[in-house]
Amino acid sequence: MDYTGTDFYCNVALRGLVPLRKEYESESVLAFHHTRPFWPVHIVVVPKKHIASFTALQPDEMPIFLEIVETLKSIASRIERDYGAARILTNLGKYQDSKHLHFHVSFGNPLR
């Protein structure tokens, strides 16, 4: 699927318009294998509520953010155990292709 909008997560992923290989899901958070991975292991963690970016987080959204952090910790811990290393990345501003808070948990060298 070629997507040219600015919020892939709200517009496509969270609406079930593409199949997702899920790692974790709750009422507030979704973690799934990236639909177009950049690394051999590439999992994305997003809030189900639209939050524009890390710097846009509001005080009342801290419970969601804490669940995201726990999810990141669990997934990164498993990747580190299985592969010996893991990285967690988020982007801001012009670096953020999708204007929805999301974190990448990955391992390995870039695929492209």
FIKOLZA-1660 file (N, C-alpha, C; in steps of 0.1 Angstrom, whole numbers, plus 5000, padded with zeros to 4 digits):
% residues 112
   i   px   py   pz ch aa at
   1 5008 4988 5000  A  M  N
   1 5000 5000 5000  A  M CA
   1 5009 5012 5000  A  M  C
   2 5007 5021 4990  A  D  N
   2 5014 5034 4990  A  D CA
   2 5006 5044 4998  A  D  C
   3 5011 5050 5008  A  Y  N
   3 5004 5059 5016  A  Y CA
   3 5012 5073 5016  A  Y  C
   4 5004 5083 5013  A  T  N
   4 5011 5097 5012  A  T CA
   4 5006 5107 5022  A  T  C
   5 4998 5102 5032  A  G  N
   5 4993 5111 5042  A  G CA
   5 5003 5115 5053  A  G  C
   6 4999 5120 5064  A  T  N
   6 5008 5124 5074  A  T CA
   6 5006 5116 5087  A  T  C
   7 4996 5108 5088  A  D  N
   7 4994 5100 5100  A  D CA
   7 4990 5086 5097  A  D  C
   8 5000 5078 5093  A  F  N
   8 4998 5064 5089  A  F CA
   8 4991 5056 5100  A  F  C
   9 4994 5059 5113  A  Y  N
   9 4989 5051 5124  A  Y CA
   9 4974 5053 5126  A  Y  C
  10 4969 5066 5126  A  C  N
  10 4955 5069 5128  A  C CA
  10 4947 5065 5115  A  C  C
  11 4953 5069 5104  A  N  N
  11 4946 5067 5091  A  N CA
  11 4945 5053 5085  A  N  C
  12 4955 5045 5088  A  V  N
  12 4956 5032 5082  A  V CA
  12 4958 5021 5093  A  V  C
  13 4969 5021 5100  A  A  N
  13 4972 5009 5109  A  A CA
  13 4961 5007 5120  A  A  C
  14 4957 5017 5127  A  L  N
  14 4948 5016 5138  A  L CA
  14 4933 5013 5133  A  L  C
  15 4931 5016 5120  A  R  N
  15 4918 5014 5114  A  R CA
  15 4917 5000 5108  A  R  C
  16 4928 4992 5109  A  G  N
  16 4928 4978 5103  A  G CA
  16 4928 4978 5088  A  G  C
  17 4933 4988 5081  A  L  N
  17 4933 4988 5067  A  L CA
  17 4945 4980 5061  A  L  C
  18 4955 4976 5069  A  V  N
  18 4966 4968 5065  A  V CA
  18 4967 4957 5075  A  V  C
  19 4971 4945 5071  A  P  N
  19 4974 4934 5081  A  P CA
  19 4986 4938 5089  A  P  C
  20 4985 4935 5102  A  L  N
  20 4996 4938 5112  A  L CA
  20 4999 4926 5119  A  L  C
  21 5012 4923 5121  A  R  N
  21 5017 4912 5129  A  R CA
  21 5020 4919 5143  A  R  C
  22 5010 4917 5152  A  K  N
  22 5011 4924 5165  A  K CA
  22 5020 4917 5175  A  K  C
  23 5027 4925 5183  A  E  N
  23 5035 4920 5194  A  E CA
  23 5028 4922 5207  A  E  C
  24 5020 4933 5208  A  Y  N
  24 5013 4937 5220  A  Y CA
  24 5001 4946 5216  A  Y  C
  25 4990 4944 5224  A  E  N
  25 4979 4953 5222  A  E CA
  25 4971 4954 5235  A  E  C
  26 4968 4966 5238  A  S  N
  26 4959 4969 5250  A  S CA
  26 4949 4979 5245  A  S  C
  27 4941 4984 5254  A  E  N
  27 4931 4995 5251  A  E CA
  27 4938 5008 5246  A  E  C
  28 4951 5010 5251  A  S  N
  28 4958 5023 5248  A  S CA
  28 4970 5022 5239  A  S  C
  29 4976 5010 5238  A  V  N
  29 4989 5009 5231  A  V CA
  29 4988 4997 5221  A  V  C
  30 4995 4999 5210  A  L  N
  30 4997 4988 5200  A  L CA
  30 5012 4987 5196  A  L  C
  31 5017 4975 5196  A  A  N
  31 5030 4973 5191  A  A CA
  31 5029 4962 5180  A  A  C
  32 5036 4965 5169  A  F  N
  32 5035 4956 5157  A  F CA
  32 5048 4957 5149  A  F  C
  33 5050 4946 5141  A  H  N
  33 5061 4946 5132  A  H CA
  33 5059 4956 5121  A  H  C
  34 5069 4965 5118  A  H  N
  34 5067 4975 5108  A  H CA
  34 5063 4969 5095  A  H  C
  35 5054 4976 5088  A  T  N
  35 5048 4971 5075  A  T CA
  35 5059 4972 5064  A  T  C
  36 5068 4981 5065  A  R  N
  36 5080 4982 5056  A  R CA
  36 5092 4984 5064  A  R  C
  37 5098 4973 5069  A  P  N
  37 5109 4973 5079  A  P CA
  37 5121 4979 5073  A  P  C
  38 5128 4987 5081  A  F  N
  38 5141 4993 5077  A  F CA
  38 5153 4985 5083  A  F  C
  39 5150 4977 5093  A  W  N
  39 5160 4968 5099  A  W CA
  39 5154 4954 5099  A  W  C
  40 5162 4944 5101  A  P  N
  40 5158 4930 5101  A  P CA
  40 5147 4927 5112  A  P  C
  41 5149 4933 5123  A  V  N
  41 5139 4933 5134  A  V CA
  41 5135 4947 5136  A  V  C
  42 5122 4950 5134  A  H  N
  42 5117 4964 5134  A  H CA
  42 5102 4964 5139  A  H  C
  43 5101 4968 5151  A  I  N
  43 5087 4968 5157  A  I CA
  43 5084 4982 5161  A  I  C
  44 5072 4986 5159  A  V  N
  44 5067 5000 5161  A  V CA
  44 5057 4999 5173  A  V  C
  45 5059 5009 5182  A  V  N
  45 5050 5010 5194  A  V CA
  45 5043 5024 5193  A  V  C
  46 5030 5024 5193  A  V  N
  46 5022 5036 5192  A  V CA
  46 5011 5037 5202  A  V  C
  47 5007 5049 5206  A  P  N
  47 4995 5050 5214  A  P CA
  47 4983 5049 5204  A  P  C
  48 4972 5044 5209  A  K  N
  48 4960 5043 5201  A  K CA
  48 4953 5057 5200  A  K  C
  49 4955 5065 5210  A  K  N
  49 4950 5079 5210  A  K CA
  49 4960 5087 5201  A  K  C
  50 4955 5096 5193  A  H  N
  50 4964 5104 5186  A  H CA
  50 4971 5114 5195  A  H  C
  51 4984 5113 5195  A  I  N
  51 4994 5122 5201  A  I CA
  51 5004 5126 5190  A  I  C
  52 5005 5138 5187  A  A  N
  52 5013 5142 5175  A  A CA
  52 5027 5138 5176  A  A  C
  53 5034 5140 5188  A  S  N
  53 5048 5136 5189  A  S CA
  53 5052 5136 5203  A  S  C
  54 5064 5132 5206  A  F  N
  54 5069 5131 5219  A  F CA
  54 5069 5145 5226  A  F  C
  55 5071 5155 5219  A  T  N
  55 5071 5169 5225  A  T CA
  55 5057 5174 5227  A  T  C
  56 5047 5167 5221  A  A  N
  56 5033 5172 5222  A  A CA
  56 5026 5165 5234  A  A  C
  57 5033 5156 5241  A  L  N
  57 5027 5149 5252  A  L CA
  57 5021 5158 5262  A  L  C
  58 5009 5156 5267  A  Q  N
  58 5003 5164 5277  A  Q CA
  58 5003 5157 5291  A  Q  C
  59 5002 5164 5302  A  P  N
  59 5002 5157 5315  A  P CA
  59 4992 5146 5317  A  P  C
  60 4980 5148 5311  A  D  N
  60 4969 5138 5313  A  D CA
  60 4972 5126 5304  A  D  C
  61 4982 5126 5295  A  E  N
  61 4986 5115 5287  A  E CA
  61 4997 5106 5293  A  E  C
  62 5002 5110 5305  A  M  N
  62 5013 5103 5311  A  M CA
  62 5010 5088 5314  A  M  C
  63 4998 5084 5317  A  P  N
  63 4995 5070 5319  A  P CA
  63 4997 5062 5306  A  P  C
  64 4993 5068 5295  A  I  N
  64 4996 5061 5282  A  I CA
  64 5011 5061 5279  A  I  C
  65 5018 5072 5282  A  F  N
  65 5032 5072 5279  A  F CA
  65 5039 5061 5288  A  F  C
  66 5035 5060 5301  A  L  N
  66 5041 5050 5309  A  L CA
  66 5039 5036 5304  A  L  C
  67 5027 5033 5299  A  E  N
  67 5024 5020 5293  A  E CA
  67 5033 5018 5280  A  E  C
  68 5035 5028 5272  A  I  N
  68 5044 5028 5261  A  I CA
  68 5058 5024 5266  A  I  C
  69 5063 5031 5276  A  V  N
  69 5076 5028 5281  A  V CA
  69 5077 5014 5286  A  V  C
  70 5067 5009 5293  A  E  N
  70 5068 4995 5298  A  E CA
  70 5068 4985 5286  A  E  C
  71 5060 4988 5275  A  T  N
  71 5060 4980 5263  A  T CA
  71 5073 4980 5256  A  T  C
  72 5079 4992 5255  A  L  N
  72 5093 4993 5249  A  L CA
  72 5103 4985 5257  A  L  C
  73 5102 4986 5270  A  K  N
  73 5111 4979 5279  A  K CA
  73 5110 4964 5276  A  K  C
  74 5098 4959 5276  A  S  N
  74 5096 4944 5274  A  S CA
  74 5101 4940 5260  A  S  C
  75 5097 4947 5250  A  I  N
  75 5101 4943 5236  A  I CA
  75 5116 4944 5234  A  I  C
  76 5122 4955 5239  A  A  N
  76 5136 4957 5237  A  A CA
  76 5144 4947 5245  A  A  C
  77 5139 4943 5257  A  S  N
  77 5146 4933 5265  A  S CA
  77 5146 4920 5258  A  S  C
  78 5135 4916 5252  A  R  N
  78 5134 4904 5244  A  R CA
  78 5143 4904 5232  A  R  C
  79 5144 4915 5225  A  I  N
  79 5152 4916 5213  A  I CA
  79 5167 4916 5217  A  I  C
  80 5170 4923 5228  A  E  N
  80 5184 4923 5233  A  E CA
  80 5188 4908 5237  A  E  C
  81 5179 4901 5244  A  R  N
  81 5182 4888 5248  A  R CA
  81 5184 4879 5236  A  R  C
  82 5175 4880 5226  A  D  N
  82 5176 4871 5214  A  D CA
  82 5187 4874 5205  A  D  C
  83 5191 4887 5203  A  Y  N
  83 5200 4891 5193  A  Y CA
  83 5213 4898 5199  A  Y  C
  84 5213 4901 5211  A  G  N
  84 5225 4907 5218  A  G CA
  84 5225 4922 5218  A  G  C
  85 5215 4928 5211  A  A  N
  85 5215 4943 5211  A  A CA
  85 5201 4947 5206  A  A  C
  86 5197 4959 5210  A  A  N
  86 5185 4965 5205  A  A CA
  86 5186 4980 5205  A  A  C
  87 5178 4987 5197  A  R  N
  87 5178 5002 5198  A  R CA
  87 5163 5006 5198  A  R  C
  88 5161 5018 5205  A  I  N
  88 5148 5024 5205  A  I CA
  88 5150 5038 5199  A  I  C
  89 5141 5042 5190  A  L  N
  89 5142 5054 5183  A  L CA
  89 5129 5061 5181  A  L  C
  90 5128 5074 5183  A  T  N
  90 5117 5082 5179  A  T CA
  90 5122 5094 5172  A  T  C
  91 5114 5100 5163  A  N  N
  91 5118 5112 5155  A  N CA
  91 5108 5123 5159  A  N  C
  92 5114 5135 5156  A  L  N
  92 5106 5148 5159  A  L CA
  92 5107 5157 5147  A  L  C
  93 5097 5166 5145  A  G  N
  93 5098 5176 5135  A  G CA
  93 5099 5170 5121  A  G  C
  94 5108 5176 5113  A  K  N
  94 5110 5172 5099  A  K CA
  94 5114 5157 5098  A  K  C
  95 5120 5152 5109  A  Y  N
  95 5125 5138 5109  A  Y CA
  95 5113 5128 5110  A  Y  C
  96 5101 5133 5114  A  Q  N
  96 5090 5125 5118  A  Q CA
  96 5081 5124 5105  A  Q  C
  97 5082 5113 5098  A  D  N
  97 5073 5111 5086  A  D CA
  97 5059 5110 5090  A  D  C
  98 5055 5102 5100  A  S  N
  98 5041 5101 5104  A  S CA
  98 5039 5110 5116  A  S  C
  99 5031 5119 5116  A  K  N
  99 5029 5129 5127  A  K CA
  99 5020 5123 5138  A  K  C
 100 5024 5112 5143  A  H  N
 100 5018 5104 5154  A  H CA
 100 5029 5099 5163  A  H  C
 101 5029 5101 5176  A  L  N
 101 5039 5096 5184  A  L CA
 101 5041 5081 5182  A  L  C
 102 5053 5077 5179  A  H  N
 102 5057 5063 5177  A  H CA
 102 5071 5061 5180  A  H  C
 103 5074 5049 5184  A  F  N
 103 5088 5045 5187  A  F CA
 103 5091 5032 5179  A  F  C
 104 5104 5032 5174  A  H  N
 104 5109 5020 5167  A  H CA
 104 5118 5012 5176  A  H  C
 105 5116 5000 5177  A  V  N
 105 5125 4991 5184  A  V CA
 105 5131 4982 5174  A  V  C
 106 5144 4981 5173  A  S  N
 106 5150 4974 5162  A  S CA
 106 5163 4968 5165  A  S  C
 107 5167 4959 5156  A  F  N
 107 5180 4953 5157  A  F CA
 107 5185 4951 5143  A  F  C
 108 5198 4952 5141  A  G  N
 108 5205 4949 5128  A  G CA
 108 5208 4961 5120  A  G  C
 109 5215 4958 5109  A  N  N
 109 5219 4968 5099  A  N CA
 109 5207 4972 5090  A  N  C
 110 5207 4984 5085  A  P  N
 110 5196 4988 5076  A  P CA
 110 5195 4978 5064  A  P  C
 111 5183 4976 5060  A  L  N
 111 5180 4967 5049  A  L CA
 111 5181 4974 5036  A  L  C
 112 5181 4988 5036  A  R  N
 112 5182 4996 5024  A  R CA
 112 5189 5009 5027  A  R  C
% end
